[in-house]
């Protein structure tokens, strides 16, 4: 194998490694997103279920229970709107961790755009 073929092989190897690292960072951020989504949704379902039971049993003032249900809904909506930002932060954190783990002598992957003739 000539030096240019070796260089090309190394470039391809680096591009593939970088692509896999980014893919893993994306997947980790996605897992974090869905874990938090499930957690927030579960809490909402639990709270709303308790409020519904209170309304049915007439143990509490219905007006107060309805206010609690609306508050739970509002809080869940607020938490859900924060999830994309949190996922983006997790993704960037993962990318930063990948960069810190790279050996110092490893050059960044070279990307070249080629125009079609």
Helices and strands as residue ranges (DSSP letters): H 3-57, H 62-101
